[in-house]
């Protein structure tokens, strides 16, 4: 089997009720992960893109977080209504959905090497 061109990880982490940071599971992470799997399959991307659930991506306060590798594009506040747009724009055409992108300098807990 050939390597996937992209991996899409959808946070489905669950924190205890009342956690001040919230959690992606309570914001629909499981449903969004399933929707990405279905959308990639429907568009014939089954062997090109691997959409899967992920544990905590440490962006809890941003809503459901999705990251696409190797592109290193992080999306925050993703809803079911955004799934088709991300698949069609980013995964099919290679154009990230800018309104949902978390800028590198705003990613929680991720240190980037300086140039």
SEMITOR-207632 format. One line per 8 residues: for each residue x negated, y, z of N, C-alpha, C. Coordinates in Angstrom, 2 decimals. Each point is the difference from the previous one (the first is absolute). Layout:
X/Y/Z/X/Y/Z/X/Y/Z; ... .
***
This chain:
-0.84/-1.18/0.00/0.84/1.18/0.00/-0.89/1.25/0.00; 0.36/0.97/-0.81/-0.76/1.25/-0.08/0.22/0.84/1.25; -0.93/0.90/0.26/0.13/0.92/1.13/1.12/0.99/-0.26; 0.63/0.44/1.08/1.01/1.05/-0.13/-0.71/1.32/-0.29; 0.65/0.86/-0.79/-0.55/1.32/-0.27/0.19/0.93/1.20; 1.11/-0.18/0.70/0.30/0.85/1.16/0.65/-0.83/1.09; -0.25/0.43/1.22/0.68/-0.54/1.17/0.76/1.14/0.65; 1.26/-0.24/0.32/0.85/0.98/0.64/0.38/-0.57/1.36 .
-0.36/0.71/1.05/0.28/-0.43/1.37/1.08/0.90/0.60; 1.04/-0.61/0.54/1.09/0.74/0.63/-0.02/-0.30/1.49; -0.13/1.02/0.81/-0.02/-0.19/1.45/1.37/-0.48/0.48; -0.02/-1.09/0.75/1.22/-0.53/0.61/-0.20/-0.15/1.51; -0.99/0.69/0.53/-0.33/-0.12/1.42/1.16/0.46/0.88; 0.21/-0.72/1.10/1.03/0.36/0.96/-0.65/0.38/1.33; 0.31/1.18/0.47/-0.42/0.47/1.32/1.18/-0.13/0.95; -0.25/0.04/1.29/1.11/-0.07/0.96/0.98/1.16/-0.20 .
1.27/-0.27/0.26/1.01/1.06/-0.07/-0.43/1.18/0.84; 0.19/1.19/-0.54/-0.33/1.21/0.74/-1.44/0.45/-0.16; -0.79/-0.70/-0.78/-1.38/0.42/-0.21/-0.02/1.39/-0.61; -0.80/0.92/0.54/0.00/1.37/-0.53/-0.47/0.10/-1.45; -0.78/-0.96/-0.47/-0.47/0.03/-1.39/0.99/-0.65/-0.95; 0.99/-0.69/0.54/0.94/-0.70/-0.86/-0.66/-1.22/-0.62; 0.69/-0.63/-0.92/-0.59/-1.14/-0.69/0.65/-0.17/-1.36; -0.74/-0.60/-0.89/0.48/-0.18/-1.36/1.13/-1.03/-0.08 .
-0.02/-1.00/0.87/1.06/-1.00/-0.01/1.36/0.63/0.25; 0.07/0.92/0.95/1.28/0.63/0.33/0.45/0.98/-1.07; -0.90/0.34/-0.93/0.34/0.94/-1.07/0.20/-0.71/-1.34; 0.13/-1.34/0.06/0.32/-0.74/-1.22/-1.16/-0.68/-0.68; -1.13/-0.16/0.68/-1.18/-0.60/-0.62/0.24/-1.36/-0.65; 0.75/-0.86/0.67/0.27/-1.34/-0.55/0.79/0.10/-1.30; 1.03/0.83/0.00/0.84/0.16/-1.19/-0.79/0.64/-1.15; -0.85/0.94/0.34/-0.81/0.66/-1.02/-1.01/-0.98/-0.59 .
-0.62/-0.83/0.82/-0.93/-1.02/-0.51/0.72/-0.93/-0.95; 1.19/-0.45/0.36/0.77/-0.88/-0.87/0.37/0.69/-1.31; 0.33/1.28/0.08/0.36/0.76/-1.21/-1.20/0.15/-0.93; -1.20/0.22/0.56/-1.20/0.08/-0.85/-0.26/-1.33/-0.68; 0.14/-1.10/0.73/-0.20/-1.32/-0.61/0.97/-0.21/-1.15; 1.27/0.32/0.22/1.01/-0.17/-1.04/-0.27/0.90/-1.20; -0.34/1.26/0.27/-0.23/0.96/-1.09/-1.21/-0.38/-0.85; -1.07/-0.47/0.64/-1.17/-0.40/-0.78/0.30/-1.25/-0.82 .
0.76/-0.91/0.55/0.39/-1.20/-0.72/0.88/0.35/-1.20; 0.99/0.88/0.21/0.91/0.42/-1.07/-0.73/0.65/-1.16; -1.11/0.66/0.28/-0.74/0.70/-1.06/-1.14/-0.85/-0.58; -0.03/-1.26/0.35/-1.01/-0.90/-0.55/-1.39/0.20/0.58; -0.08/0.52/1.21/-1.30/0.28/0.62/-0.41/-1.08/1.00; 0.69/-1.12/0.00/-0.24/-1.04/1.01/-1.46/-0.42/0.10; -0.70/-0.13/-1.08/-1.40/-0.43/0.01/-0.98/1.17/-0.12; 0.54/1.23/-0.01/-0.82/1.20/-0.14/-0.11/0.75/1.32 .
1.13/0.08/0.72/0.07/0.72/1.26/0.49/-0.96/1.08; -0.66/0.02/1.12/0.42/-0.80/1.15/0.59/0.95/1.02; 1.32/-0.06/0.21/0.68/0.81/1.02/0.21/-0.89/1.21; -0.47/0.48/1.15/0.11/-0.83/1.20/0.17/0.82/1.25; 0.46/-0.68/1.04/0.15/0.62/1.32/-1.37/0.16/0.64; -0.09/1.01/0.85/-1.24/0.23/0.75/0.35/0.31/1.45; -0.94/-0.27/0.87/0.14/0.43/1.39/-0.22/1.50/0.06; -0.30/0.50/1.16/-0.13/1.43/0.21/-1.09/0.61/-0.89 .
0.37/1.06/-0.71/-0.95/0.76/-0.82/-0.39/1.30/0.70; 0.41/0.15/1.25/-0.37/1.12/0.88/0.48/1.36/-0.49; 1.14/0.02/-0.68/0.60/1.25/-0.46/1.45/0.07/0.49; 0.25/-0.54/1.17/1.35/-0.25/0.52/0.92/1.22/-0.03; -0.53/1.17/0.30/0.83/1.19/0.07/0.38/0.53/-1.37; -0.46/-0.63/-1.06/0.31/0.44/-1.36/1.11/-0.81/-0.65; 0.66/-0.84/0.76/1.06/-0.83/-0.58/-0.61/-1.23/-0.64; 0.72/-0.64/-0.87/-0.54/-1.21/-0.62/-1.20/0.40/-0.85 .
-1.12/-0.66/0.27/-1.25/0.28/-0.70/-0.27/-1.10/-1.01; -0.45/0.41/-1.17/-0.35/-0.92/-1.08/-1.37/0.41/-0.50; -0.88/-0.97/-0.23/-1.32/0.32/-0.55/-0.24/-0.88/-1.22; -0.57/0.61/-1.03/-0.29/-0.70/-1.25/-1.51/-0.06/-0.18; -0.51/-1.22/-0.12/-1.42/-0.23/-0.26/-0.16/-0.67/-1.34; -1.07/0.25/-0.74/-1.21/0.70/0.41/0.08/1.52/-0.14; 1.18/0.53/-0.30/0.15/1.43/-0.25/-0.21/0.86/1.25; 0.11/-0.60/1.19/-0.12/0.72/1.27/1.02/1.13/0.10 .
1.22/-0.27/-0.46/1.09/0.98/0.10/0.91/-0.44/1.14; 0.19/0.93/0.94/0.84/-0.23/1.18/1.28/0.81/-0.15; 1.13/-0.67/0.17/1.30/0.65/-0.05/0.62/0.00/1.39; 0.67/1.09/0.34/0.68/0.09/1.29/1.45/0.37/-0.17; 0.82/-0.42/0.95/1.42/0.32/-0.03/0.74/-0.67/-1.14; -0.49/-1.17/-0.43/0.60/-0.70/-1.12/1.36/-0.57/0.41; 0.99/0.17/-0.87/1.34/-0.54/0.21/0.33/-0.94/-1.15; 1.11/-0.71/0.14/0.45/-0.87/-1.09/0.20/0.79/-1.29 .
0.43/1.24/0.12/0.24/0.84/-1.18/-1.29/0.33/-0.75; -1.16/-0.15/0.64/-1.29/0.33/-0.62/-0.65/-1.18/-0.71; 0.47/-1.21/0.25/-0.67/-1.20/-0.50/-0.12/0.00/-1.52; 1.10/0.19/-0.71/-0.06/-0.03/-1.47/-0.93/1.07/-0.56; 0.02/1.19/0.60/-0.86/1.08/-0.47/-1.48/-0.36/0.18; -0.36/-0.57/1.14/-1.39/-0.39/0.24/-0.41/-1.11/-0.98; 0.87/-0.97/-0.19/-0.32/-1.10/-0.92/-0.16/0.53/-1.42; 0.97/0.77/-0.48/-0.05/0.47/-1.38/-1.12/1.01/-0.24 .
-0.17/0.94/0.92/-1.00/1.04/-0.19/-1.41/-0.51/0.29; -0.20/-0.58/1.17/-1.36/-0.38/0.42/-0.42/-1.36/-0.53; 0.81/-1.01/0.24/-0.42/-1.36/-0.36/0.08/-0.28/-1.49; 0.93/0.61/-0.70/0.13/-0.21/-1.44/-0.84/1.00/-0.79; 0.14/1.31/0.32/-0.69/1.04/-0.78/-1.30/0.50/0.61; -0.30/-0.40/1.25/-1.24/0.42/0.63/0.01/1.42/0.54; 1.19/0.56/0.22/0.13/1.37/0.47/0.62/0.00/1.40; -0.79/0.24/1.06/0.55/0.02/1.35/1.14/1.02/0.15 .
0.92/-0.30/0.87/1.13/0.88/0.30/-0.48/1.02/1.03; -0.41/1.15/-0.47/-0.68/0.99/0.84/0.82/0.47/1.20; 1.30/0.10/-0.13/0.81/0.51/1.12/-0.02/-0.94/1.20; -0.41/-1.26/-0.19/-0.05/-0.97/1.09/-1.41/-0.32/0.47; -1.00/0.49/-0.72/-1.39/-0.33/0.34/-0.41/0.69/1.30; -0.64/-0.79/0.87/-0.59/0.57/1.22/-1.41/0.45/-0.38; -0.29/1.30/0.08/-1.35/0.46/-0.35/-1.06/-0.67/0.88; -1.15/-0.26/-0.57/-1.09/-0.67/0.73/-0.31/0.66/1.34 .
0.02/1.33/0.03/-0.36/0.69/1.24/1.11/-0.04/1.05; 1.14/-0.60/-0.33/1.10/-0.11/0.96/0.26/-1.44/0.44; -0.78/-0.94/-0.49/0.15/-1.39/0.41/-0.44/-0.16/1.44; 0.82/-0.61/0.80/-0.27/-0.20/1.42/-1.01/-1.12/0.19; -1.08/0.27/0.74/-0.93/-1.05/0.39/-0.89/-0.54/-1.09; -0.05/0.65/-1.14/-0.83/-0.49/-1.10/-1.10/1.02/-0.24; -1.22/-0.44/0.16/-1.11/0.90/-0.23/-0.58/-0.24/-1.37; -0.17/1.06/-0.72/-0.55/-0.06/-1.36/-1.44/0.49/0.05 .
-0.90/-0.70/-0.69/-1.39/0.48/-0.02/-0.07/1.33/-0.75; -0.81/0.91/0.50/-0.15/1.27/-0.68/-0.99/-0.16/-1.15; 0.25/0.76/-1.04/-0.82/-0.11/-1.21/-1.33/0.70/0.16 .
***
